């Protein structure tokens, strides 16, 4: 089938909308309700959060973005498959949306088994893409030394500090340091040679005095 060859969350979401447009209004209502519940239970969720690839604040920001888009653009999201996929399955909104989507078909009785089957297949593909795809931070245009982390952190904000492979801060001593930096906002460990994220440490040890 055509959708088996889609490579991105947006492409998969586009296929889902095009194949089952009548399912979208009810789906959006469910996603909106889940987002509201997550925000209402934010303090409890923060205490039990355990995700090395995403901080709770990043997750919560994605939840807020998804809810806002549904609240303000519900009609357009129902009508346009392209708007649906680009709005709700882009960047950190994709993680939130396909989490809610999988929850929708696993906890709610669905009258259309084909819809459920497609959602579960696409969800598994999305999970595989997230786990396999390497992350890279970026830099300001024409300024390669002005890093911009995926969480939005920059040098003039929370900054980046030299670290070891575990993310704990160390002095950048030649022969002892492997050109790694820790983002002091989200805990991503970054290889300065190619800007690839090599790991996470949300609670790095500071430099010893």
C-alpha positions as CSV (number, residue, x, y, z in Angstrom):
1,X,0.0,0.0,0.0
2,X,1.0,3.6,-0.6
3,X,1.1,4.6,3.1
4,X,3.7,1.9,3.9
5,X,6.3,3.9,2.1
6,X,5.7,7.2,4.0
7,X,8.8,8.3,5.8
8,X,7.6,11.2,8.1
9,X,4.9,11.7,10.7
10,X,3.4,14.4,8.5
11,X,3.1,12.0,5.6
12,X,1.5,9.3,7.6
13,X,-1.0,11.7,9.2
14,X,-1.8,13.0,5.7
15,X,-2.7,9.5,4.6
16,X,-4.8,8.9,7.7
17,X,-6.9,12.0,7.1
18,X,-7.3,11.3,3.4
19,X,-8.5,7.7,4.0
20,X,-10.7,8.4,7.0
21,X,-11.9,12.1,6.9
22,X,-15.1,11.2,8.8
23,X,-13.1,10.0,11.8
24,X,-11.2,13.3,12.3
25,X,-13.8,15.5,14.1
26,X,-14.2,12.9,16.9
27,X,-10.5,12.3,17.0
28,X,-9.7,16.0,17.5
29,X,-12.2,16.2,20.3
30,X,-10.5,13.3,22.1
31,X,-7.0,14.7,21.6
32,X,-8.2,18.1,23.0
33,X,-9.6,16.4,26.1
34,X,-6.4,14.5,26.7
35,X,-4.4,17.7,26.4
36,X,-6.6,19.4,28.9
37,X,-6.3,16.5,31.3
38,X,-2.5,16.4,31.0
39,X,-2.3,20.1,31.9
40,X,-4.7,19.8,34.8
41,X,-2.5,17.0,36.2
42,X,0.8,18.7,35.3
43,X,2.4,18.6,38.8
44,X,1.7,14.9,39.3
45,X,2.9,14.1,35.8
46,X,6.1,16.1,36.3
47,X,7.0,14.1,39.4
48,X,6.7,10.7,37.6
49,X,8.1,11.9,34.2
50,X,10.8,9.5,32.9
51,X,11.8,10.2,29.3
52,X,15.5,10.7,28.5
53,X,14.7,12.1,25.0
54,X,12.3,14.8,26.1
55,X,12.0,17.0,29.2
56,X,8.6,17.3,30.8
57,X,8.6,21.0,30.0
58,X,9.1,20.2,26.3
59,X,6.3,17.7,26.5
60,X,4.0,20.2,28.2
61,X,4.8,22.9,25.7
62,X,3.8,20.4,22.9
63,X,0.6,19.6,24.7
64,X,-0.3,23.2,25.0
65,X,0.5,23.8,21.3
66,X,-1.7,20.9,20.2
67,X,-4.6,22.0,22.3
68,X,-4.3,25.6,21.1
69,X,-4.3,24.5,17.4
70,X,-7.4,22.3,17.8
71,X,-9.2,25.1,19.7
72,X,-8.6,27.8,17.2
73,X,-8.4,25.8,13.9
74,X,-10.8,22.9,14.4
75,X,-12.8,23.5,11.2
76,X,-9.7,23.8,9.0
77,X,-8.1,20.7,10.6
78,X,-11.3,18.7,9.8
79,X,-11.5,19.9,6.2
80,X,-7.8,19.9,5.1
81,X,-5.6,16.8,5.3
82,X,-2.5,18.9,4.6
83,X,-3.3,21.4,7.3
84,X,-4.1,18.6,9.8
85,X,-0.8,16.8,9.1
86,X,1.4,20.0,9.1
87,X,-0.2,21.5,12.2
88,X,-0.4,18.5,14.5
89,X,2.4,16.3,13.3
90,X,5.3,18.7,13.2
91,X,8.2,18.9,15.7
92,X,7.1,18.3,19.3
93,X,3.4,18.4,18.3
94,X,3.9,15.1,16.5
95,X,5.0,13.3,19.7
96,X,1.9,14.5,21.5
97,X,-0.5,13.9,18.6
98,X,0.5,10.3,17.9
99,X,0.6,9.6,21.7
100,X,-3.1,10.7,21.8
101,X,-3.9,8.9,18.6
102,X,-2.6,5.6,19.9
103,X,-4.4,6.1,23.2
104,X,-7.6,6.8,21.2
105,X,-7.6,3.4,19.5
106,X,-6.4,1.4,22.4
107,X,-8.7,2.7,25.1
108,X,-11.8,3.7,23.1
109,X,-14.1,1.2,21.2
110,X,-13.8,2.1,17.5
111,X,-16.6,1.1,15.1
112,X,-14.2,1.0,12.2
113,X,-11.6,-1.7,12.5
114,X,-9.7,-0.5,9.4
115,X,-9.2,2.9,11.0
116,X,-7.8,1.2,14.2
117,X,-5.5,-1.1,12.1
118,X,-4.0,1.8,10.2
119,X,-3.5,4.0,13.3
120,X,-1.7,1.2,15.1
121,X,0.5,0.4,12.1
122,X,1.4,4.1,11.6
123,X,2.0,4.6,15.3
124,X,4.5,1.7,15.4
125,X,6.3,3.3,12.4
126,X,6.4,6.7,14.2
127,X,7.9,5.1,17.3
128,X,10.6,3.4,15.2
129,X,11.5,6.6,13.4
130,X,11.8,8.5,16.7
131,X,14.0,5.8,18.3
132,X,16.2,5.4,15.2
133,X,16.6,9.0,13.9
134,X,19.6,10.9,15.3
135,X,19.0,14.4,16.6
136,X,21.1,17.4,15.6
137,X,21.0,20.9,17.0
138,X,21.3,23.9,14.7
139,X,23.1,27.3,14.7
140,X,22.2,30.8,13.8
141,X,22.3,31.5,10.0
142,X,25.9,32.4,9.0
143,X,27.1,32.1,12.6
144,X,28.2,28.5,13.2
145,X,29.3,29.2,16.7
146,X,25.9,30.5,17.8
147,X,24.2,27.2,18.7
148,X,20.5,26.8,19.0
149,X,19.4,23.6,20.8
150,X,16.3,21.7,19.9
151,X,14.8,23.0,23.2
152,X,15.4,26.6,22.1
153,X,18.4,27.2,24.4
154,X,21.2,29.5,23.1
155,X,24.6,30.5,24.5
156,X,23.2,33.8,25.8
157,X,20.3,32.0,27.6
158,X,21.1,28.9,29.7
159,X,24.2,28.2,27.7
160,X,26.3,25.1,26.9
161,X,29.2,23.7,29.0
162,X,32.0,21.3,28.2
163,X,31.2,17.8,29.5
164,X,32.2,14.2,29.5
165,X,30.2,11.4,27.7
166,X,27.8,11.2,30.7
167,X,27.0,14.9,30.5
168,X,28.8,15.9,33.7
169,X,30.7,19.2,33.4
170,X,34.5,19.0,33.0
171,X,37.2,21.4,31.9
172,X,38.0,21.2,28.1
173,X,41.5,19.8,28.5
174,X,43.1,18.4,25.4
175,X,43.4,14.7,25.6
176,X,40.8,14.4,28.3
177,X,37.9,16.1,26.7
178,X,36.0,14.6,23.7
179,X,34.6,17.8,22.3
180,X,31.2,17.3,24.0
181,X,28.9,20.0,25.4
182,X,25.9,19.7,27.7
183,X,22.8,21.9,27.1
184,X,22.0,23.4,30.4
185,X,18.3,23.7,29.7
186,X,17.3,20.3,28.5
187,X,20.3,18.1,29.2
188,X,21.2,17.1,25.6
189,X,24.8,16.1,25.2
190,X,26.2,17.6,21.9
191,X,29.2,16.7,19.8
192,X,30.6,20.0,18.7
193,X,32.2,18.4,15.6
194,X,28.9,17.7,13.9
195,X,26.2,19.1,16.3
196,X,24.8,15.6,16.8
197,X,23.0,14.8,20.1
198,X,24.8,11.8,21.6
199,X,22.9,11.4,24.9
200,X,20.9,13.1,27.7
201,X,21.6,14.1,31.3
202,X,18.9,16.3,32.8
203,X,20.8,16.6,36.0
204,X,24.5,17.0,35.1
205,X,27.1,17.3,37.8
206,X,28.7,20.8,38.0
207,X,32.5,21.4,37.9
208,X,34.2,20.4,41.1
209,X,35.9,23.3,42.8
